[in-house]
Amino acid sequence: MFFISIKNRKNTLALKEKCSICNEKVQLRYNPMEEWGIEGTMCGKCYSKKVHEYYPGEHIRVNKDLD
């Protein structure tokens, strides 16, 4: 008979991360581009702002109402 020990591990889906820029809770996690020089995860609002800042032009921002 074999016994498999299962260690208790934290449920990563239930953890609420904070944005590296604004420190608000992250609902949907975004990873910054390498050239931005930002460590950690970002919220959608800050990610959208950085995309617009670093890549100017015709971008459709779907969450402008969050500004």
C-alpha positions in Angstrom: 0.0 0.0 0.0 1.3 3.5 -0.9 0.6 6.6 1.0 1.0 10.0 -0.6 1.5 12.9 1.7 -0.1 16.1 0.5 1.3 19.3 2.0 -1.0 22.1 2.7 -0.3 24.9 0.3 -1.8 28.3 0.0 -4.6 28.7 -2.5 -3.0 31.2 -4.9 -6.4 32.0 -6.5 -7.8 33.3 -3.2 -4.8 35.6 -2.5 -5.3 39.2 -3.3 -2.2 40.7 -4.8 -1.5 44.4 -4.8 -0.5 46.5 -7.8 3.2 47.5 -8.0 2.2 51.0 -9.0 -1.0 52.0 -7.1 -1.1 49.4 -4.3 -4.7 48.6 -5.0 -6.0 45.0 -5.0 -5.5 43.3 -8.3 -8.6 41.6 -9.7 -7.0 40.5 -13.0 -3.2 40.2 -12.9 -1.1 41.8 -15.7 2.7 41.3 -16.0 4.6 44.4 -17.0 6.8 44.5 -20.2 10.5 44.1 -19.5 11.4 47.5 -20.9 9.2 49.2 -18.3 11.5 48.2 -15.5 8.6 47.3 -13.1 8.8 44.3 -10.7 5.7 42.5 -9.7 2.2 42.5 -11.0 0.0 45.4 -12.2 -3.7 46.1 -12.2 -5.6 46.7 -15.4 -5.8 50.4 -14.9 -2.1 50.9 -14.4 -1.2 48.5 -17.2 -3.4 50.4 -19.6 -1.8 53.7 -18.6 1.7 52.3 -19.2 0.8 50.9 -22.6 -0.5 54.3 -23.6 2.6 56.0 -22.2 5.2 53.7 -23.8 3.4 53.0 -27.0 1.7 56.2 -28.1 -0.7 56.1 -31.0 -4.1 54.8 -31.7 -4.9 52.5 -28.9 -8.4 51.7 -27.8 -8.5 52.0 -24.0 -11.5 50.1 -22.7 -11.3 51.3 -19.1 -10.9 55.1 -19.4 -13.7 55.6 -16.9 -11.4 54.2 -14.2 -9.0 57.2 -14.5 
